[in-house]
């Protein structure tokens, strides 16, 4: 392997490592923000259904797990609850930021 190629590989490694780390940190931050949003919404669901949803949200470790729970959370929110509209807006915003434009029921 030529010295030029080795230098290029070393340079790529020096540039790539911090970018990859920054990307992983940004992904983790977005996941934590989305999970927090889901936890707040699930906290306003009463009874056994609310307990089950809170448990399922706590057990998630990936954004796609939360994506799969979105319908259950939204359908379980009481229409007359004072924070339901805010939870819907927050979920819509956070899901859109990760998955692109979505339409929530």
KAJO-V168687 format. One record per pair of residues at least 6 apart in sequence whose C-alpha atoms are under 8 Angstrom apart, sorted by the first residue. I is the first residue (numbers start at 1). GAP is how many residues later the second one is. D is the distance in whole Angstrom. If there is no record, write none. Layout:
# KAJO-V168687
i->I gap->GAP d->D
i->I gap->GAP d->D
This chain:
# KAJO-V168687
i->30 gap->68 d->8
i->31 gap->31 d->7
i->31 gap->32 d->6
i->33 gap->61 d->8
i->34 gap->29 d->8
i->34 gap->32 d->8
i->34 gap->57 d->7
i->34 gap->60 d->6
i->34 gap->61 d->7
i->35 gap->22 d->7
i->35 gap->23 d->8
i->35 gap->31 d->7
i->37 gap->50 d->7
i->37 gap->53 d->7
i->37 gap->54 d->6
i->37 gap->57 d->8
i->38 gap->19 d->7
i->38 gap->28 d->8
i->38 gap->35 d->8
i->38 gap->53 d->7
i->39 gap->15 d->6
i->39 gap->18 d->6
i->39 gap->19 d->8
i->40 gap->47 d->8
i->41 gap->32 d->7
i->41 gap->36 d->8
i->41 gap->43 d->8
i->41 gap->46 d->6
i->42 gap->8 d->6
i->42 gap->11 d->6
i->42 gap->12 d->6
i->42 gap->31 d->6
i->42 gap->35 d->8
i->43 gap->7 d->7
i->43 gap->11 d->7
i->44 gap->6 d->7
i->44 gap->33 d->7
i->44 gap->39 d->8
i->45 gap->6 d->8
i->45 gap->31 d->6
i->45 gap->32 d->6
i->45 gap->33 d->7
i->49 gap->27 d->8
i->50 gap->26 d->8
i->53 gap->19 d->8
i->53 gap->20 d->7
i->57 gap->9 d->7
i->57 gap->12 d->8
i->60 gap->6 d->7
i->67 gap->28 d->8
i->71 gap->33 d->8
i->71 gap->34 d->8
i->74 gap->14 d->7
i->74 gap->31 d->7
i->77 gap->7 d->6
i->78 gap->6 d->7
i->88 gap->16 d->8
i->92 gap->10 d->7
i->92 gap->11 d->8
i->92 gap->12 d->7
i->95 gap->6 d->8
i->95 gap->7 d->7
i->96 gap->6 d->6
